[in-house]
Structure formats: structure tokens, C-alpha cells
Amino acid sequence: MSSVEYRKLQETKSGSYLISLPKGWVTRMGLKGGATVALMEESDGTIIIRSGGIEDVEKLNIAVVELDENVGREILGKYLIGADIIHIKASKRITLDQREKIKNTLTALVGTEIIEEKPNEIIVQCLLSPLAIPIKTLLRRAHILSLQMHIDAITAFRDKDEDLAKSVVRRDDDLNRLYFLIVRQLRSIVQNPRLSEKAGISLVECLDYRLVARALESNGDQAVTIAKSAIALRPYDPPPDIVEGLMSLSELIRKIQDEALTALFKLDTKHAENCVKRELGSKVHSLMEQLNQRILELPSTMAFYLNEIANSLRRVKENCIDIADLVVKP
């Protein structure tokens, strides 16, 4: 449990100020008189004191993973917490199947490369700096990708286009890779406040953007559900009014997503509240109720898949309303 100690500032004759550090902390850090410490100021005025010079603060983050059946999950975990080097070790020779599993995991992680392979160890380096691509750029890319998946999935449903539906399913891997990269970047910034200042993003914004990224990734998952339902519905002929209703619902919800992201990046609270939540949100609610009633009247198998599409659209709308709720001026 953290403790709080209070110190008084001492003013020197030259006009600078001194403050004493707790003796217990100095001892635990192995520091002595003349040692260097790093002082970092956060956006809210908080001062963080770290032991060691700036070269220690910026040293590579090396993580070790022991090879077992969960190695893929462990590698992903180390990547997401911002590890620069992931050292995979095994007690005996790594098999071809195990190496293949490791390489398949790395294909889902942007910026990772195997830099060394030995019979019982693999060293992976993450080459992409947390500041290489602005977070807002990555979020806009995720928004566009998930939105296009949505458009293609609902089009595949209307046109009974199996190839287009399958392409939506495949693109989910691209969105997941982008999502993992965003999470890694945000966690790296949170763990190192100096990066927060360089990136021009506050720690509070990091929390908000993490939720936005998760919502957009979820929207991609819903597009996949719509695409799979579109494939399952190919042998059936849903009533034209229901098809048209779902297309209209999709168009409204896509507009909600677009407007929610616009409001977020412009910090336009009025637009988020009036356009996204009230005007568009109420239209979606009304249309959704009408469609649910009509779908219940249909044969069970057809109704099941149409209901899957309607529910996926509803979840996308809820995710976008959650994004709009994050629009708050500082």
C-alpha cells in the first residue's frame, strides 16, 4: 500500500528550491549522495521521480516468455504492455510446430521481427516506436476499416454475395492487428509519461482512446457476424420490406459512427449529444422496434439469421453511442 510523506520546500540564496527525499526510498533504490534521479512533470503538474538517469528511463523493455502451450497468448501480452524485446526460452529444443505457432502469432502483431533463432530460444524485437504513428491516425484508420466492413457485410446480405461476405471475415484480421497496435501504443504512453507529452495526449485521453479502439474493434466483429449471417441466408428470400428496413437501419447506424468519431476528434459536445444521441439515436430505436416485430413473424431459421443481423446492428449503434459519451471538453 502506498504511503504519503510531506516535506517543506527550502529556498536557497540563489532563488532555487530544495526538497529532501525519504531516506527509506533512497535506501531501497540503492542510491547514494551524488546519484542522478530523473524528474518528469505530467500535464496535471504532478512530478514523478525515478531512480537513475535519463538513459535508464529510456532503456529497452525486455520481456522473457517461457515456452509452453500458452506461448501465443504470452507473446501477445508482452507485446501489448510495450515490450521492445521478447525473449522466448525453452528448456529443450523448440519443435517446428512450436516455431510455426510463434510465427503465426507474430503475423498478428505490427512491427515485430525475429532477430535471432537458436535451438531452444527465439528473440523477437518490436521495431515500431510508440510515437511512430499518431494515435488519432490509427483510430481514424480503425474507424474507416470497420465502417467499410460494415458496408460490405450489409451489401453482401442484400445482394447474396458470398465472396464479398467472406472478404469481410478475412479483413477482421487486419482490424485486430490495428487494434493490438493501438493498445500497445497507448499502454506504452501510460507507462512513460514523457511519451505522453511528446505525443500530445494526456493520460485521461489514453483511457478514452482505449475505449474507442475497443468499440471500433467490436464493430468489426459485428460486421463479421452480419457477413456470416448473409452467407447462411443465401438459400432464403427474406421479405423485401425487411431487407429494405435492415439496409435503412444500417445506413443510419453507419452515420452515427461517422458523426460520433467526428464529434470526438473535434471535441464537439453539442454535436455528440444532439446529432448522434438524440436525433439519429431516436430514429434507430424506432426502426429497430418495427423490424423486430416483422422478423418474429417469419419462419424460425430465417428469423434467426435476420435477428442476428439486427442484433449486430444494434450493438454497433450502442458502441458508437459509447464513443459519443466520451466527448467531453477539457
TACOR-V235192 format. One record per helix or strand of 3 or more residues. SS is the DSSP state (~ for helix, > for strand). FROM is the first residue (numbers start at 1). TO is the last residue. If there is no record, write none. Layout:
# TACOR-V235192
ss=SS from=FROM to=TO
ss=SS from=FROM to=TO
This chain:
# TACOR-V235192
ss=~ from=23 to=28
ss=> from=37 to=41
ss=> from=47 to=51
ss=~ from=54 to=57
ss=> from=62 to=66
ss=~ from=71 to=80
ss=> from=85 to=89
ss=~ from=96 to=106
ss=> from=112 to=118
ss=> from=121 to=126
ss=~ from=135 to=159
ss=~ from=162 to=191
ss=~ from=193 to=199
ss=~ from=203 to=232
ss=~ from=240 to=266
ss=~ from=269 to=296
ss=~ from=300 to=325
